[in-house]
Amino acid sequence: MRAPWFSGLILAGLAAVSLLAGHDAAIAQAEVEVPYWASVQKDEAFARAGPMATYQIEWVFRRKHLPVKVIKRYGAWRQIVDPSGWTGWMHSNMLSRKRTAIVTGSVIAIRSAPRDNARLLWRAEPGVVGELGDCEKGWCEFAVDKRAGWVRQDQIWGAGEP
């Protein structure tokens, strides 16, 4: 049988590791020059009117991996712009440097190579979010779940210069 203090010690250690992991993510983001691309890393992320927890929550993002553009930093807080152009403040632990993009406009073709005449692999509707790979000559690698291909860069938001 374990002593009650031992369980408390284990929980405290896990909490410290969790805090340090979030701290490392904030430090990594602090080293990046603004503006830069990021993505929402939580299933639920709050965006506030200003860069402190005391500011009112203006929007709740419920779209993990949604791309956002970080345009300002204030301590651990990031001012973001979402794909619709809305701006708010989000704590850095809600964000990831993982590059994602969202389909804009109309249904787009995902091709087997970075050219218009390459074989059509599948299509994606507006609002589909995918992981962004390398971009070259106006084309980007785009993966949704286990499907990947190439998409024209001007048909997605989250690619190119922020």
PyRosetta script that sets phi, psi and omega in degrees:
from pyrosetta import init, pose_from_sequence

init()
pose = pose_from_sequence("MRAPWFSGLILAGLAAVSLLAGHDAAIAQAEVEVPYWASVQKDEAFARAGPMATYQIEWVFRRKHLPVKVIKRYGAWRQIVDPSGWTGWMHSNMLSRKRTAIVTGSVIAIRSAPRDNARLLWRAEPGVVGELGDCEKGWCEFAVDKRAGWVRQDQIWGAGEP")
pose.set_psi(1, 132.5)
pose.set_omega(1, -179.6)
pose.set_phi(2, -83.7)
pose.set_psi(2, 146.7)
pose.set_omega(2, 174.7)
pose.set_phi(3, -71.7)
pose.set_psi(3, 144.8)
pose.set_omega(3, -179.4)
pose.set_phi(4, -57.1)
pose.set_psi(4, -33.4)
pose.set_omega(4, -179.6)
pose.set_phi(5, -65.9)
pose.set_psi(5, -28.8)
pose.set_omega(5, -178.6)
pose.set_phi(6, -66.4)
pose.set_psi(6, -43.3)
pose.set_omega(6, 177.3)
pose.set_phi(7, -62.9)
pose.set_psi(7, -39.6)
pose.set_omega(7, 177.8)
pose.set_phi(8, -64.0)
pose.set_psi(8, -38.3)
pose.set_omega(8, 178.5)
pose.set_phi(9, -64.8)
pose.set_psi(9, -41.9)
pose.set_omega(9, 178.3)
pose.set_phi(10, -62.3)
pose.set_psi(10, -47.5)
pose.set_omega(10, 179.6)
pose.set_phi(11, -61.5)
pose.set_psi(11, -41.2)
pose.set_omega(11, 178.5)
pose.set_phi(12, -63.5)
pose.set_psi(12, -41.0)
pose.set_omega(12, 178.1)
pose.set_phi(13, -63.4)
pose.set_psi(13, -42.7)
pose.set_omega(13, 178.3)
pose.set_phi(14, -64.5)
pose.set_psi(14, -39.8)
pose.set_omega(14, 178.5)
pose.set_phi(15, -64.1)
pose.set_psi(15, -41.0)
pose.set_omega(15, 179.6)
pose.set_phi(16, -64.4)
pose.set_psi(16, -43.0)
pose.set_omega(16, 177.8)
pose.set_phi(17, -61.4)
pose.set_psi(17, -42.9)
pose.set_omega(17, 178.8)
pose.set_phi(18, -61.4)
pose.set_psi(18, -45.0)
pose.set_omega(18, 178.7)
pose.set_phi(19, -63.6)
pose.set_psi(19, -41.4)
pose.set_omega(19, 179.7)
pose.set_phi(20, -65.6)
pose.set_psi(20, -37.7)
pose.set_omega(20, 178.1)
pose.set_phi(21, -62.5)
pose.set_psi(21, -43.5)
pose.set_omega(21, 177.4)
pose.set_phi(22, -65.8)
pose.set_psi(22, -36.7)
pose.set_omega(22, 178.7)
pose.set_phi(23, -64.3)
pose.set_psi(23, -43.1)
pose.set_omega(23, 178.8)
pose.set_phi(24, -62.1)
pose.set_psi(24, -39.5)
pose.set_omega(24, 178.2)
pose.set_phi(25, -64.4)
pose.set_psi(25, -40.7)
pose.set_omega(25, 178.9)
pose.set_phi(26, -65.3)
pose.set_psi(26, -40.7)
pose.set_omega(26, 178.6)
pose.set_phi(27, -64.1)
pose.set_psi(27, -43.1)
pose.set_omega(27, 179.2)
pose.set_phi(28, -61.1)
pose.set_psi(28, -40.4)
pose.set_omega(28, 178.4)
pose.set_phi(29, -71.0)
pose.set_psi(29, -30.7)
pose.set_omega(29, -178.9)
pose.set_phi(30, -69.6)
pose.set_psi(30, -23.9)
pose.set_omega(30, -179.2)
pose.set_phi(31, -81.1)
pose.set_psi(31, -13.7)
pose.set_omega(31, -178.2)
pose.set_phi(32, -86.7)
pose.set_psi(32, 135.7)
pose.set_omega(32, 179.3)
pose.set_phi(33, -76.0)
pose.set_psi(33, 138.5)
pose.set_omega(33, 177.7)
pose.set_phi(34, -86.1)
pose.set_psi(34, 150.0)
pose.set_omega(34, -3.1)
pose.set_phi(35, -78.1)
pose.set_psi(35, 157.6)
pose.set_omega(35, 174.5)
pose.set_phi(36, -150.7)
pose.set_psi(36, 161.3)
pose.set_omega(36, 178.4)
pose.set_phi(37, -86.8)
pose.set_psi(37, 144.1)
pose.set_omega(37, 174.9)
pose.set_phi(38, -145.8)
pose.set_psi(38, -177.1)
pose.set_omega(38, 175.0)
pose.set_phi(39, -145.1)
pose.set_psi(39, 154.9)
pose.set_omega(39, 178.2)
pose.set_phi(40, -71.1)
pose.set_psi(40, 127.3)
pose.set_omega(40, -175.8)
pose.set_phi(41, -104.1)
pose.set_psi(41, 0.0)
pose.set_omega(41, -178.5)
pose.set_phi(42, -115.5)
pose.set_psi(42, 156.1)
pose.set_omega(42, 175.4)
pose.set_phi(43, -68.1)
pose.set_psi(43, -25.7)
pose.set_omega(43, 177.9)
pose.set_phi(44, -140.2)
pose.set_psi(44, 119.5)
pose.set_omega(44, -178.1)
pose.set_phi(45, -132.9)
pose.set_psi(45, 131.4)
pose.set_omega(45, -178.1)
pose.set_phi(46, -92.0)
pose.set_psi(46, 136.6)
pose.set_omega(46, 172.4)
pose.set_phi(47, -113.0)
pose.set_psi(47, 132.7)
pose.set_omega(47, -172.8)
pose.set_phi(48, -113.3)
pose.set_psi(48, 166.3)
pose.set_omega(48, 180.0)
pose.set_phi(49, -70.7)
pose.set_psi(49, -22.3)
pose.set_omega(49, -179.1)
pose.set_phi(50, -151.2)
pose.set_psi(50, 176.2)
pose.set_omega(50, -173.0)
pose.set_phi(51, -85.9)
pose.set_psi(51, 52.7)
pose.set_omega(51, 174.3)
pose.set_phi(52, -157.2)
pose.set_psi(52, 154.5)
pose.set_omega(52, -179.9)
pose.set_phi(53, -66.6)
pose.set_psi(53, -16.1)
pose.set_omega(53, 179.3)
pose.set_phi(54, -79.7)
pose.set_psi(54, -15.3)
pose.set_omega(54, 177.1)
pose.set_phi(55, -73.6)
pose.set_psi(55, 151.9)
pose.set_omega(55, -179.6)
pose.set_phi(56, -63.5)
pose.set_psi(56, 140.6)
pose.set_omega(56, 172.5)
pose.set_phi(57, -75.4)
pose.set_psi(57, 122.5)
pose.set_omega(57, -179.0)
pose.set_phi(58, -100.6)
pose.set_psi(58, -25.2)
pose.set_omega(58, -177.8)
pose.set_phi(59, -152.7)
pose.set_psi(59, 142.4)
pose.set_omega(59, 174.5)
pose.set_phi(60, -113.8)
pose.set_psi(60, 115.6)
pose.set_omega(60, 177.4)
pose.set_phi(61, -83.9)
pose.set_psi(61, 126.9)
pose.set_omega(61, 178.0)
pose.set_phi(62, -121.3)
pose.set_psi(62, 38.8)
pose.set_omega(62, -177.0)
pose.set_phi(63, -133.9)
pose.set_psi(63, 86.1)
pose.set_omega(63, 178.7)
pose.set_phi(64, -57.7)
pose.set_psi(64, 139.6)
pose.set_omega(64, 179.0)
pose.set_phi(65, 79.1)
pose.set_psi(65, 2.6)
pose.set_omega(65, 177.7)
pose.set_phi(66, -60.0)
pose.set_psi(66, 130.7)
pose.set_omega(66, 178.4)
pose.set_phi(67, -72.8)
pose.set_psi(67, 144.3)
pose.set_omega(67, 174.3)
pose.set_phi(68, -139.6)
pose.set_psi(68, 158.1)
pose.set_omega(68, 175.9)
pose.set_phi(69, -107.8)
pose.set_psi(69, 126.1)
pose.set_omega(69, 176.7)
pose.set_phi(70, -89.9)
pose.set_psi(70, 122.9)
pose.set_omega(70, -175.8)
pose.set_phi(71, -113.3)
pose.set_psi(71, -17.8)
pose.set_omega(71, 177.6)
pose.set_phi(72, -149.0)
pose.set_psi(72, 159.0)
pose.set_omega(72, 175.3)
pose.set_phi(73, -127.7)
pose.set_psi(73, 143.4)
pose.set_omega(73, 172.5)
pose.set_phi(74, -145.6)
pose.set_psi(74, 98.7)
pose.set_omega(74, -174.6)
pose.set_phi(75, 60.1)
pose.set_psi(75, -125.1)
pose.set_omega(75, 179.8)
pose.set_phi(76, -88.4)
pose.set_psi(76, 6.3)
pose.set_omega(76, -177.1)
pose.set_phi(77, -101.5)
pose.set_psi(77, 146.3)
pose.set_omega(77, 179.6)
pose.set_phi(78, -126.0)
pose.set_psi(78, 130.9)
pose.set_omega(78, 172.8)
pose.set_phi(79, -87.1)
pose.set_psi(79, 125.9)
pose.set_omega(79, -174.9)
pose.set_phi(80, -117.7)
pose.set_psi(80, 158.9)
pose.set_omega(80, 169.8)
pose.set_phi(81, -121.8)
pose.set_psi(81, 129.6)
pose.set_omega(81, 179.0)
pose.set_phi(82, -92.0)
pose.set_psi(82, 174.7)
pose.set_omega(82, -177.3)
pose.set_phi(83, -58.8)
pose.set_psi(83, -22.8)
pose.set_omega(83, 179.4)
pose.set_phi(84, -84.3)
pose.set_psi(84, -10.2)
pose.set_omega(84, -178.2)
pose.set_phi(85, 100.5)
pose.set_psi(85, -3.4)
pose.set_omega(85, 179.7)
pose.set_phi(86, -68.9)
pose.set_psi(86, 143.5)
pose.set_omega(86, -178.1)
pose.set_phi(87, -121.5)
pose.set_psi(87, 138.5)
pose.set_omega(87, 176.0)
pose.set_phi(88, -161.1)
pose.set_psi(88, -179.7)
pose.set_omega(88, -179.0)
pose.set_phi(89, -110.1)
pose.set_psi(89, 135.0)
pose.set_omega(89, -178.9)
pose.set_phi(90, -133.9)
pose.set_psi(90, 141.1)
pose.set_omega(90, 176.9)
pose.set_phi(91, -67.0)
pose.set_psi(91, 143.2)
pose.set_omega(91, -176.1)
pose.set_phi(92, -61.0)
pose.set_psi(92, -24.9)
pose.set_omega(92, 179.9)
pose.set_phi(93, -73.9)
pose.set_psi(93, -6.0)
pose.set_omega(93, 175.4)
pose.set_phi(94, -91.8)
pose.set_psi(94, -6.6)
pose.set_omega(94, -174.2)
pose.set_phi(95, -115.2)
pose.set_psi(95, 154.5)
pose.set_omega(95, 177.0)
pose.set_phi(96, -127.6)
pose.set_psi(96, 152.5)
pose.set_omega(96, 174.5)
pose.set_phi(97, -83.8)
pose.set_psi(97, 0.2)
pose.set_omega(97, 177.2)
pose.set_phi(98, -60.5)
pose.set_psi(98, 126.5)
pose.set_omega(98, -177.0)
pose.set_phi(99, -83.6)
pose.set_psi(99, 124.9)
pose.set_omega(99, 175.7)
pose.set_phi(100, -132.0)
pose.set_psi(100, 169.6)
pose.set_omega(100, 177.4)
pose.set_phi(101, -146.4)
pose.set_psi(101, 160.9)
pose.set_omega(101, 179.6)
pose.set_phi(102, -125.3)
pose.set_psi(102, 138.7)
pose.set_omega(102, 178.5)
pose.set_phi(103, -70.5)
pose.set_psi(103, 131.7)
pose.set_omega(103, 178.8)
pose.set_phi(104, -118.8)
pose.set_psi(104, 165.1)
pose.set_omega(104, 175.8)
pose.set_phi(105, 79.4)
pose.set_psi(105, -116.3)
pose.set_omega(105, -177.3)
pose.set_phi(106, -117.9)
pose.set_psi(106, -174.5)
pose.set_omega(106, 178.1)
pose.set_phi(107, -60.4)
pose.set_psi(107, 134.3)
pose.set_omega(107, -177.6)
pose.set_phi(108, -117.8)
pose.set_psi(108, 158.1)
pose.set_omega(108, 177.8)
pose.set_phi(109, -93.0)
pose.set_psi(109, 134.3)
pose.set_omega(109, 173.5)
pose.set_phi(110, -104.9)
pose.set_psi(110, 121.2)
pose.set_omega(110, -171.6)
pose.set_phi(111, -107.6)
pose.set_psi(111, 163.2)
pose.set_omega(111, -178.5)
pose.set_phi(112, -78.2)
pose.set_psi(112, -16.6)
pose.set_omega(112, 179.9)
pose.set_phi(113, -148.2)
pose.set_psi(113, 164.1)
pose.set_omega(113, -177.3)
pose.set_phi(114, -79.5)
pose.set_psi(114, 65.1)
pose.set_omega(114, 175.8)
pose.set_phi(115, -160.0)
pose.set_psi(115, 151.8)
pose.set_omega(115, -175.8)
pose.set_phi(116, -62.6)
pose.set_psi(116, -29.8)
pose.set_omega(116, -178.0)
pose.set_phi(117, -93.5)
pose.set_psi(117, 7.8)
pose.set_omega(117, 176.9)
pose.set_phi(118, -71.4)
pose.set_psi(118, 158.0)
pose.set_omega(118, -177.9)
pose.set_phi(119, -58.1)
pose.set_psi(119, 134.2)
pose.set_omega(119, 176.1)
pose.set_phi(120, -74.0)
pose.set_psi(120, 123.6)
pose.set_omega(120, 178.5)
pose.set_phi(121, -92.8)
pose.set_psi(121, -45.3)
pose.set_omega(121, -179.1)
pose.set_phi(122, -170.0)
pose.set_psi(122, 176.2)
pose.set_omega(122, 178.6)
pose.set_phi(123, -122.8)
pose.set_psi(123, 155.3)
pose.set_omega(123, 179.1)
pose.set_phi(124, -131.7)
pose.set_psi(124, 137.7)
pose.set_omega(124, 179.8)
pose.set_phi(125, -82.9)
pose.set_psi(125, 160.6)
pose.set_omega(125, 173.0)
pose.set_phi(126, -58.1)
pose.set_psi(126, 139.0)
pose.set_omega(126, -179.3)
pose.set_phi(127, 97.7)
pose.set_psi(127, -12.5)
pose.set_omega(127, 177.9)
pose.set_phi(128, -71.2)
pose.set_psi(128, 130.6)
pose.set_omega(128, 179.1)
pose.set_phi(129, -106.0)
pose.set_psi(129, 135.6)
pose.set_omega(129, 178.6)
pose.set_phi(130, -140.9)
pose.set_psi(130, 165.2)
pose.set_omega(130, 177.5)
pose.set_phi(131, -77.6)
pose.set_psi(131, 137.9)
pose.set_omega(131, -177.0)
pose.set_phi(132, -98.4)
pose.set_psi(132, 130.3)
pose.set_omega(132, 175.4)
pose.set_phi(133, -102.9)
pose.set_psi(133, -145.5)
pose.set_omega(133, 179.7)
pose.set_phi(134, -71.1)
pose.set_psi(134, 148.9)
pose.set_omega(134, 175.3)
pose.set_phi(135, -120.1)
pose.set_psi(135, 138.5)
pose.set_omega(135, 178.4)
pose.set_phi(136, -152.6)
pose.set_psi(136, 135.0)
pose.set_omega(136, 175.9)
pose.set_phi(137, 48.7)
pose.set_psi(137, 43.5)
pose.set_omega(137, 176.3)
pose.set_phi(138, 83.5)
pose.set_psi(138, 8.2)
pose.set_omega(138, 178.8)
pose.set_phi(139, -125.5)
pose.set_psi(139, 147.4)
pose.set_omega(139, 178.9)
pose.set_phi(140, -132.0)
pose.set_psi(140, 145.2)
pose.set_omega(140, 170.2)
pose.set_phi(141, -72.1)
pose.set_psi(141, 136.9)
pose.set_omega(141, -174.7)
pose.set_phi(142, -141.2)
pose.set_psi(142, 125.1)
pose.set_omega(142, -177.2)
pose.set_phi(143, -127.1)
pose.set_psi(143, 131.7)
pose.set_omega(143, 175.6)
pose.set_phi(144, -124.1)
pose.set_psi(144, 117.3)
pose.set_omega(144, -173.7)
pose.set_phi(145, 56.5)
pose.set_psi(145, -119.7)
pose.set_omega(145, -178.1)
pose.set_phi(146, -102.8)
pose.set_psi(146, 7.5)
pose.set_omega(146, 179.2)
pose.set_phi(147, -100.8)
pose.set_psi(147, 133.4)
pose.set_omega(147, -179.4)
pose.set_phi(148, -140.9)
pose.set_psi(148, 152.8)
pose.set_omega(148, 177.7)
pose.set_phi(149, -173.6)
pose.set_psi(149, -159.1)
pose.set_omega(149, -177.4)
pose.set_phi(150, -117.1)
pose.set_psi(150, 141.2)
pose.set_omega(150, -179.2)
pose.set_phi(151, -133.7)
pose.set_psi(151, 148.8)
pose.set_omega(151, 175.8)
pose.set_phi(152, -65.9)
pose.set_psi(152, 132.9)
pose.set_omega(152, -175.9)
pose.set_phi(153, -61.0)
pose.set_psi(153, -31.5)
pose.set_omega(153, -178.2)
pose.set_phi(154, -77.5)
pose.set_psi(154, 1.4)
pose.set_omega(154, 178.5)
pose.set_phi(155, -104.0)
pose.set_psi(155, 2.8)
pose.set_omega(155, 179.5)
pose.set_phi(156, -131.8)
pose.set_psi(156, 156.3)
pose.set_omega(156, 175.3)
pose.set_phi(157, -112.7)
pose.set_psi(157, 128.0)
pose.set_omega(157, -179.1)
pose.set_phi(158, 126.1)
pose.set_psi(158, -1.7)
pose.set_omega(158, 179.8)
pose.set_phi(159, -110.9)
pose.set_psi(159, 166.3)
pose.set_omega(159, 178.5)
pose.set_phi(160, 80.6)
pose.set_psi(160, -164.3)
pose.set_omega(160, 178.9)
pose.set_phi(161, -72.5)
pose.set_psi(161, 133.6)
pose.set_omega(161, 180.0)
pose.set_phi(162, -69.8)
pose.dump_pdb("model.pdb")
